[in-house]
Amino acid sequence: MIEHVVSFFEVVAYAADIFGLTLLVLGFARGAVGWVRVEIAREPWERRFRALRKLRCVMGIHILYALELMIVSDIIDSFVAVARAEDGYEDFFHSGVFYSLVQLGMIVIIRTLIDYFLDRELRELHENPV
């Protein structure tokens, strides 16, 4: 029974990763297309700058949501690794569980830093339009 639950959560983690990657790709595509449109329009610099700031906000939102989904996936993966661990057969510090937890910790730290600075930048862009 527990094997089915673990398998279910592996699928959920995989789906969260796929959805997060999809958001990243969509954010990139919107950003690339938007940038090209702004450059082709050849409007005055003030309008271009304003349009690019809005575009950065849109891309930033995609990145933030994607990172949130990927963190969810990593947390689920860590719990799955714990559920799959063999009791007493492996040295904890050489086990997949330890590796999974270290990886999760590093990802959370990196994601938190990116999230903090990106959120700060997006707030500044939103509060100070040109």
Secondary structure, DSSP 8 states (H G I E B T S, - for coil): -HHHHHHHHHHHHHHHHHHHHHHHHHHHHHHHHHHHHHHHHT--HHHHHHHHHHHHHHHHHHHHHHHHHHHHHHHHHHHHHHHH--TTTS-GGGSHHHHHHHHHHHHHHHHHHHHHHHHHHHHHHHHS--
